[in-house]
Amino acid sequence: LFAFTVACISALAWLGWKWVDQERFVDAQRAQEELEQSADRVAAAMRGALAETGDRLSTWMMAPPPEGKPDEGVLLIAGGGSIVGWPRGRMLYAPQPSSDPEAPAAAFSDGESLEFQTSRNPIAPALEQVADWYRHSFTAAADAATRAGALMRLARVLRKMGRNSEATAVYTRLAGMPNTRAAGAPAELVARHALCELSGSREAAEALRADLLRARWQLTRGQFEFYYGEVDRLCGRPRALSPGELAWAEIAAQAWQAMPKEAGARGQRVAWIAGRPLFLMWRGAPGKLALLIATPQSIMKPALAGVDAASAAVDSDGRLLAGKRIGGAHAAVRTSAETQLPWTLYIGGSRSSESSAAARQLLFTGAAIVMALFIVGGGVFIARAVRRDLEVSRIQSEFVSAVSHEFRSPLTSIRQLSEILALGRVQGAERRQVYYETLVRETTRLQRLVEGLLNFGRMEAGARQYRFEEMDAASLVERVAAEFQPQVADAGRTIELESAAERCRIDADPDALAVALRNLVDNALKYSSACPTVWVGWKMAGEQVAIHVRDRGAGIAEKEQRAIFGKFVRGSAAASANVKGSGLGLAMVRHIVAAHGGEIQVASRLGEGSTFTILLPAGEAKV
């Protein structure tokens, strides 16, 4: 049975391993096919996304995009000598100065020369003459740039003369002239900076700072840093710029220098700027150029929205641009030559397919374990059943042997005495009387043995009928003890009674309970041959009546104390002492006591004897 069980489990394990290996191979093929299809879909989606981005870029080149576009990165639109960054505020300064018109310095050379001369000896009439010269230049100038230059210089002279209110009015007029430059910077910015200095207003300075951070004017880096520093000074509350706020301006400046500026240029590529990968796309038209600077991740995100797999993009040098490149054997690769994308695409490890494969393997493993446990459990059950049957066969064989011996002894005595009496070999009436008494005793013994077997069979079948009546436990014990008196007297032994002080009433079947008590007393006499006395007593134990039989015999091992109440079971003391018996006595006692609503208990130690106690309900209780 053990070999068969091991063979079944081994075969199951081998078949399971082969199945799992086959499933793993099929899953790997299926996963690779899914990855290849995903890679094709992603590449197509990315090509479509780049084409749409290019179309939008061409549209934005002709018309400004909505505020906030693009969502990620920056857009540079160059045209007419100016560069505008979108969204405003993401790029704080431009890669090159603005091409807004500015009057040449030569147009004001005479006025500035006169102003320089008066700066050595500043007297009111001379400065008034300089101011008049600049007013004349303003009124005579036909273009806005010259007028802006004249206003800026006029306001400067008025400040030198201490006529701040007039200077404020001139600066206010200058601030209303957009798209012109003065002193190399936007005229509006120059005027507002001067107005903040003249008024000392923190609110005006904070408003100027907000416009600087919104990239209202096209400034170079130096101009932005100068005016931002001035705003900090005028506000009295410096606000340092973080590296992130300046990052896109730096990136745009470097990217702009590397772009082709010829008309009609268009293209896309990946560039590493300031240590980070960036995607550049440009579109050109006569007199205009649009450049989109974005992260590769932002371009890949829409194409990967519905893909349940790990993905990554690498450049021609193998550097990671976006995503996460995972290891393992299963991955789909699409090179830039195949996809016409500016990067190589890796798609690998579909999480859904991996999880489904793992779930199937787990399910099969669980089923295999359950089957193995079922086989093992079945084998154990069969083994225990076989062992129990063998044990029952052994016990029954021992029972038959013991009962045969029990029957043989009285039958042999009866046969021998009957033959002697029949042949008339017994001389004298007294001796014949002894033979007759022996025949009666042996016949009674045989009758009790047969009746015990029949009673036990009826008890096992549930056919034993009990007739309960109220009785005194003392009378029952005394009657059973009296039955053993001739036997113990001939053997030189005694039965001592330990009576209770109070009266112990029970509801019981006298005959059945007598059989139970008789078995206990008989066992005590048989297993305590070294001690001539057996003690039998009764007493109240709470609401129960306790009848105990105590001896100082061989005792019962602790591990056998529960088993000895089973049928056909005999303790090891019986074998060692060569005591004959059927193994039914204690089983019969347990049946009888249980039928009376009580219980049987044993307390024993090897070599110190045993005490069997019958506990029965006291008083008027009925069963």
Solvent accessible surface area in square Angstrom, and as a share of the most:
residue,aa,sasa,rsa
1,L,96,0.48
2,F,165,0.69
3,A,77,0.59
4,F,137,0.57
5,T,18,0.11
6,V,68,0.39
7,A,58,0.45
8,C,37,0.22
9,I,52,0.26
10,S,63,0.40
11,A,52,0.40
12,L,29,0.15
13,A,64,0.50
14,W,146,0.51
15,L,105,0.52
16,G,6,0.05
17,W,150,0.52
18,K,89,0.38
19,W,100,0.35
20,V,23,0.13
21,D,60,0.31
22,Q,105,0.47
23,E,37,0.16
24,R,116,0.42
25,F,117,0.49
26,V,45,0.26
27,D,15,0.08
28,A,26,0.20
29,Q,95,0.42
30,R,108,0.39
31,A,16,0.13
32,Q,52,0.23
33,E,106,0.48
34,E,64,0.29
35,L,2,0.01
36,E,58,0.26
37,Q,104,0.46
38,S,11,0.07
39,A,0,0.00
40,D,76,0.39
41,R,138,0.50
42,V,1,0.00
43,A,4,0.03
44,A,50,0.39
45,A,43,0.34
46,M,0,0.00
47,R,98,0.36
48,G,33,0.32
49,A,21,0.16
50,L,9,0.05
51,A,58,0.45
52,E,102,0.46
53,T,9,0.06
54,G,2,0.02
55,D,99,0.51
56,R,111,0.41
57,L,0,0.00
58,S,41,0.26
59,T,85,0.49
60,W,29,0.10
61,M,10,0.05
62,M,118,0.53
63,A,50,0.39
64,P,98,0.62
65,P,6,0.04
66,P,85,0.53
67,E,126,0.56
68,G,34,0.33
69,K,74,0.32
70,P,12,0.08
71,D,102,0.53
72,E,76,0.34
73,G,3,0.03
74,V,0,0.00
75,L,0,0.00
76,L,0,0.00
77,I,21,0.11
78,A,14,0.11
79,G,24,0.23
80,G,78,0.75
81,G,39,0.37
82,S,31,0.20
83,I,4,0.02
84,V,46,0.26
85,G,12,0.11
86,W,26,0.09
87,P,10,0.06
88,R,99,0.36
89,G,25,0.24
90,R,68,0.25
91,M,10,0.04
92,L,5,0.03
93,Y,10,0.04
94,A,9,0.07
95,P,22,0.14
96,Q,65,0.29
97,P,74,0.46
98,S,12,0.08
99,S,56,0.36
100,D,43,0.22
101,P,78,0.49
102,E,72,0.33
103,A,13,0.10
104,P,91,0.57
105,A,72,0.55
106,A,80,0.62
107,A,49,0.38
108,F,2,0.01
109,S,57,0.36
110,D,97,0.50
111,G,0,0.00
112,E,58,0.26
113,S,55,0.35
114,L,42,0.21
115,E,11,0.05
116,F,124,0.52
117,Q,112,0.50
118,T,10,0.06
119,S,60,0.39
120,R,191,0.70
121,N,97,0.50
122,P,89,0.56
123,I,85,0.43
124,A,70,0.54
125,P,99,0.62
126,A,20,0.16
127,L,11,0.06
128,E,55,0.24
129,Q,105,0.47
130,V,0,0.00
131,A,0,0.00
132,D,69,0.36
133,W,73,0.26
134,Y,0,0.00
135,R,78,0.29
136,H,125,0.56
137,S,18,0.12
138,F,24,0.10
139,T,104,0.60
140,A,68,0.53
141,A,18,0.14
142,A,101,0.79
143,D,70,0.36
144,A,37,0.29
145,A,7,0.05
146,T,24,0.14
147,R,72,0.26
148,A,0,0.00
149,G,3,0.02
150,A,0,0.00
151,L,4,0.02
152,M,16,0.07
153,R,25,0.09
154,L,11,0.05
155,A,0,0.00
156,R,84,0.31
157,V,0,0.00
158,L,3,0.01
159,R,83,0.30
160,K,109,0.46
161,M,41,0.18
162,G,53,0.51
163,R,73,0.27
164,N,76,0.39
165,S,90,0.58
166,E,69,0.31
167,A,0,0.00
168,T,52,0.30
169,A,64,0.49
170,V,20,0.12
171,Y,10,0.04
172,T,77,0.45
173,R,144,0.53
174,L,0,0.00
175,A,23,0.18
176,G,59,0.57
177,M,28,0.13
178,P,84,0.53
179,N,112,0.58
180,T,7,0.04
181,R,20,0.07
182,A,1,0.01
183,A,72,0.56
184,G,24,0.23
185,A,5,0.04
186,P,12,0.07
187,A,0,0.00
188,E,22,0.10
189,L,0,0.00
190,V,21,0.12
191,A,0,0.00
192,R,47,0.17
193,H,23,0.10
194,A,5,0.04
195,L,37,0.19
196,C,4,0.02
197,E,61,0.27
198,L,45,0.22
199,S,76,0.49
200,G,57,0.55
201,S,36,0.23
202,R,128,0.47
203,E,133,0.60
204,A,38,0.29
205,A,0,0.00
206,E,57,0.26
207,A,49,0.38
208,L,0,0.00
209,R,14,0.05
210,A,36,0.28
211,D,9,0.05
212,L,2,0.01
213,L,40,0.20
214,R,136,0.50
215,A,15,0.12
216,R,123,0.45
217,W,25,0.09
218,Q,28,0.13
219,L,2,0.01
220,T,35,0.20
221,R,120,0.44
222,G,49,0.47
223,Q,37,0.16
224,F,2,0.01
225,E,92,0.41
226,F,113,0.47
227,Y,17,0.07
228,Y,14,0.05
229,G,38,0.37
230,E,29,0.13
231,V,0,0.00
232,D,25,0.13
233,R,135,0.49
234,L,34,0.17
235,C,0,0.00
236,G,47,0.45
237,R,141,0.52
238,P,108,0.68
239,R,95,0.35
240,A,96,0.74
241,L,39,0.19
242,S,51,0.33
243,P,116,0.73
244,G,53,0.51
245,E,58,0.26
246,L,46,0.23
247,A,29,0.23
248,W,37,0.13
249,A,1,0.00
250,E,49,0.22
251,I,2,0.01
252,A,0,0.00
253,A,25,0.19
254,Q,88,0.39
255,A,1,0.01
256,W,12,0.04
257,Q,127,0.56
258,A,58,0.45
259,M,8,0.03
260,P,44,0.28
261,K,101,0.43
262,E,106,0.47
263,A,68,0.53
264,G,47,0.45
265,A,13,0.10
266,R,161,0.59
267,G,22,0.21
268,Q,60,0.26
269,R,88,0.32
270,V,26,0.15
271,A,12,0.09
272,W,85,0.30
273,I,13,0.07
274,A,72,0.56
275,G,69,0.66
276,R,85,0.31
277,P,27,0.17
278,L,0,0.00
279,F,0,0.00
280,L,0,0.00
281,M,1,0.00
282,W,22,0.08
283,R,26,0.09
284,G,16,0.16
285,A,14,0.11
286,P,119,0.75
287,G,63,0.61
288,K,75,0.32
289,L,10,0.05
290,A,0,0.00
291,L,0,0.00
292,L,7,0.03
293,I,0,0.00
294,A,2,0.02
295,T,28,0.16
296,P,2,0.01
297,Q,77,0.34
298,S,21,0.13
299,I,18,0.09
300,M,0,0.00
301,K,111,0.47
302,P,89,0.56
303,A,12,0.09
304,L,30,0.15
305,A,90,0.70
306,G,79,0.76
307,V,26,0.15
308,D,64,0.33
309,A,11,0.09
310,A,19,0.15
311,S,14,0.09
312,A,0,0.00
313,A,0,0.00
314,V,6,0.03
315,D,15,0.08
316,S,117,0.76
317,D,104,0.54
318,G,44,0.42
319,R,111,0.40
320,L,83,0.41
321,L,13,0.06
322,A,8,0.06
323,G,37,0.36
324,K,148,0.63
325,R,124,0.45
326,I,64,0.32
327,G,71,0.68
328,G,72,0.69
329,A,100,0.77
330,H,77,0.34
331,A,35,0.27
332,A,1,0.00
333,V,60,0.35
334,R,37,0.14
335,T,56,0.32
336,S,48,0.31
337,A,81,0.63
338,E,115,0.52
339,T,4,0.02
340,Q,132,0.59
341,L,6,0.03
342,P,31,0.19
343,W,3,0.01
344,T,23,0.14
345,L,0,0.00
346,Y,41,0.16
347,I,0,0.00
348,G,3,0.03
349,G,10,0.10
350,S,12,0.08
351,R,136,0.50
352,S,61,0.39
353,S,20,0.13
354,E,96,0.43
355,S,66,0.42
356,S,47,0.31
357,A,15,0.12
358,A,60,0.46
359,A,59,0.46
360,R,88,0.32
361,Q,45,0.20
362,L,132,0.66
363,L,135,0.67
364,F,49,0.21
365,T,62,0.36
366,G,31,0.30
367,A,46,0.36
368,A,21,0.16
369,I,93,0.47
370,V,96,0.55
371,M,100,0.45
372,A,23,0.18
373,L,116,0.58
374,F,159,0.66
375,I,45,0.23
376,V,60,0.35
377,G,37,0.36
378,G,28,0.27
379,G,11,0.10
380,V,79,0.45
381,F,136,0.57
382,I,85,0.43
383,A,45,0.35
384,R,133,0.49
385,A,26,0.20
386,V,75,0.43
387,R,160,0.58
388,R,124,0.45
389,D,90,0.46
390,L,118,0.59
391,E,71,0.32
392,V,63,0.36
393,S,64,0.41
394,R,113,0.41
395,I,23,0.11
396,Q,83,0.37
397,S,70,0.45
398,E,88,0.39
399,F,36,0.15
400,V,90,0.52
401,S,72,0.47
402,A,13,0.10
403,V,14,0.08
404,S,42,0.27
405,H,66,0.29
406,E,26,0.12
407,F,50,0.21
408,R,139,0.51
409,S,35,0.23
410,P,1,0.00
411,L,88,0.44
412,T,57,0.33
413,S,34,0.22
414,I,38,0.19
415,R,170,0.62
416,Q,103,0.46
417,L,23,0.12
418,S,47,0.30
419,E,83,0.37
420,I,52,0.26
421,L,35,0.18
422,A,88,0.68
423,L,111,0.55
424,G,51,0.49
425,R,162,0.59
426,V,10,0.06
427,Q,142,0.63
428,G,41,0.40
429,A,72,0.56
430,E,145,0.65
431,R,134,0.49
432,R,89,0.32
433,Q,95,0.42
434,V,81,0.46
435,Y,31,0.12
436,Y,105,0.40
437,E,92,0.41
438,T,29,0.17
439,L,31,0.15
440,V,98,0.56
441,R,141,0.52
442,E,24,0.11
443,T,69,0.40
444,T,48,0.28
445,R,105,0.38
446,L,30,0.15
447,Q,98,0.44
448,R,118,0.43
449,L,34,0.17
450,V,57,0.32
451,E,74,0.33
452,G,18,0.17
453,L,45,0.22
454,L,101,0.50
455,N,22,0.11
456,F,12,0.05
457,G,38,0.36
458,R,100,0.37
459,M,15,0.07
460,E,79,0.35
461,A,84,0.65
462,G,63,0.61
463,A,54,0.42
464,R,46,0.17
465,Q,126,0.56
466,Y,50,0.19
467,R,181,0.66
468,F,68,0.28
469,E,91,0.41
470,E,74,0.33
471,M,20,0.09
472,D,31,0.16
473,A,0,0.00
474,A,19,0.15
475,S,57,0.36
476,L,1,0.01
477,V,0,0.00
478,E,87,0.39
479,R,99,0.36
480,V,1,0.00
481,A,7,0.06
482,A,59,0.46
483,E,64,0.29
484,F,11,0.04
485,Q,79,0.35
486,P,89,0.56
487,Q,101,0.45
488,V,4,0.02
489,A,68,0.53
490,D,131,0.68
491,A,69,0.53
492,G,59,0.57
493,R,37,0.13
494,T,72,0.42
495,I,16,0.08
496,E,83,0.37
497,L,73,0.36
498,E,63,0.28
499,S,80,0.52
500,A,22,0.17
501,A,113,0.87
502,E,83,0.37
503,R,167,0.61
504,C,0,0.00
505,R,61,0.22
506,I,1,0.00
507,D,11,0.06
508,A,0,0.00
509,D,7,0.04
510,P,27,0.17
511,D,96,0.50
512,A,0,0.00
513,L,1,0.00
514,A,1,0.01
515,V,30,0.17
516,A,0,0.00
517,L,1,0.01
518,R,48,0.17
519,N,37,0.19
520,L,3,0.01
521,V,2,0.01
522,D,44,0.23
523,N,31,0.16
524,A,5,0.04
525,L,8,0.04
526,K,73,0.31
527,Y,59,0.22
528,S,1,0.01
529,S,95,0.61
530,A,102,0.79
531,C,22,0.13
532,P,73,0.46
533,T,19,0.11
534,V,0,0.00
535,W,30,0.11
536,V,2,0.01
537,G,0,0.00
538,W,13,0.05
539,K,107,0.45
540,M,60,0.27
541,A,44,0.34
542,G,70,0.67
543,E,155,0.69
544,Q,58,0.26
545,V,0,0.00
546,A,5,0.04
547,I,1,0.01
548,H,28,0.13
549,V,2,0.01
550,R,71,0.26
551,D,11,0.06
552,R,142,0.52
553,G,11,0.10
554,A,44,0.34
555,G,6,0.06
556,I,27,0.14
557,A,16,0.13
558,E,149,0.67
559,K,179,0.76
560,E,36,0.16
561,Q,29,0.13
562,R,221,0.81
563,A,54,0.42
564,I,8,0.04
565,F,21,0.09
566,G,24,0.23
567,K,96,0.41
568,F,37,0.16
569,V,45,0.26
570,R,85,0.31
571,G,22,0.21
572,S,62,0.40
573,A,16,0.13
574,A,3,0.02
575,A,84,0.65
576,S,98,0.63
577,A,57,0.44
578,N,111,0.57
579,V,20,0.12
580,K,86,0.36
581,G,10,0.10
582,S,21,0.14
583,G,14,0.14
584,L,8,0.04
585,G,17,0.16
586,L,23,0.12
587,A,1,0.00
588,M,9,0.04
589,V,0,0.00
590,R,99,0.36
591,H,46,0.21
592,I,0,0.00
593,V,1,0.01
594,A,65,0.50
595,A,32,0.25
596,H,1,0.01
597,G,46,0.44
598,G,17,0.16
599,E,82,0.37
600,I,25,0.13
601,Q,84,0.37
602,V,31,0.18
603,A,68,0.52
604,S,17,0.11
605,R,166,0.61
606,L,117,0.58
607,G,62,0.59
608,E,109,0.49
609,G,6,0.06
610,S,7,0.05
611,T,34,0.20
612,F,18,0.08
613,T,25,0.15
614,I,1,0.00
615,L,18,0.09
616,L,3,0.02
617,P,39,0.24
618,A,23,0.18
619,G,30,0.29
620,E,120,0.54
621,A,42,0.33
622,K,149,0.63
623,V,97,0.56
